Amino acid sequence: MADKIFTDVNLMGKMYRLGGYEDEAYLQRVATYVNGKWTELRGTSGFLRQKPEMQQVMLALNLADDYFKSQEKVEELKARQEVLERSVYELKHELVSRRLTEQDQA
């Protein structure tokens, strides 16, 4: 098993030491995403008037929402890929059939 990688990241204005099996750049990218979502929420009306605990809940809910929407998009793309692959297979089959027919007629 690979060694755990540790890196310091700034999350919502505080420094944290994260550890994981992904590379440092990935951990930084995750922290950047969370910070971006945090900044986005801070710009919405009334968010800063909420208690810090509620702000954290809203952040978690927004991150989960992004995750599930991404998962839905992945499923849509997989379904589209299957349709396209099936179409390619059918076109290849048709091409081969036509070539065989042309060879038989020649």
N, C-alpha and C positions, 0 to 999 in steps of 0.2 A: 504494500500500500504506500502511496506517495506521502511525503511529509506534509504536515499542515503548514499553510502559509499564513503569516500574520502581517497586517498592515494597519497603519493609523488612518482613519477617515474622519472627516468632518461631517457630522449629521446634525442638521438643524442648529448649527452654531456651537456644537460641543464636539470635542474630540473623543473618539472611541477606537479601541483596538479590536479589529475584526480578525477572525481566523477562519480558514476554510481550505479546501483542497483545490480550489480554483486559483488561477494566477492573480497577482496583485492588481493588474489592470481591470480584471473582471470585478473584483471587490470594490475598486474605486468607481467603476461604472454603475454598480448597484447603488452605492452611496449617492452618486450624482443623480440617479433617477429619483431616489427617495427625496433628496433635497429639492429637486425640480417640482415634485408633486407637493411638497411642503410649501414652497414659494407660491405655487398656483393657489393652494387653499388659503394662504394668508392674504391673498389678493381679493378673496370673495367677501362680500359684505356680511358683517356679523361674526365671521369666523374668530377674529381676535377677541371678541367679547365672550366667547365660550370659555368655560373652565379648561385648564390644560389637559385634564383627563379626557374631556369630550373632544378636544382638538386631536388628541392621539387616536381616539376611536374613529374620528372622521378620516384621518390619514390612513388608518388601516383599512377602512371600508373602501376608500377611493383606490388604494393599491389593489385590493381584492377585486374590485370592479374592473380595473385595467386587466388584471390577470384573466378573469373569466371572459372578457370581451376578446382578448388575444386567443384564448383557447377556442372560442367559437369561430374566429377567423381561420385558425389552423384547420379546424374540421371542414369549413367551407372550402378552403383551398385543396384539402385532400380529396374531397368529393369531386371538385372540378378537375383535379389531376386525373382521377380515375376515369371520368367521362372523356377527357382528351386522350388518354392512353387507349381507351376502347375505340375511339374514333380513328386513331392512328393505326391500330391493329386492323380495323375493318377496311381502311383505305389500302393498306399494304396487301391484304387478302384480295381485294378487288383488282389491284394492279397486277398481282401475280396471275389471277384468273384471266384477265384480259390479255396478258402476254401469252399465256398458254393457248388461248383461243386464237390469237393472231398467228401463232406458230403452226397450229393445226390447219388454219386456212391457207397458209403459204405453201 
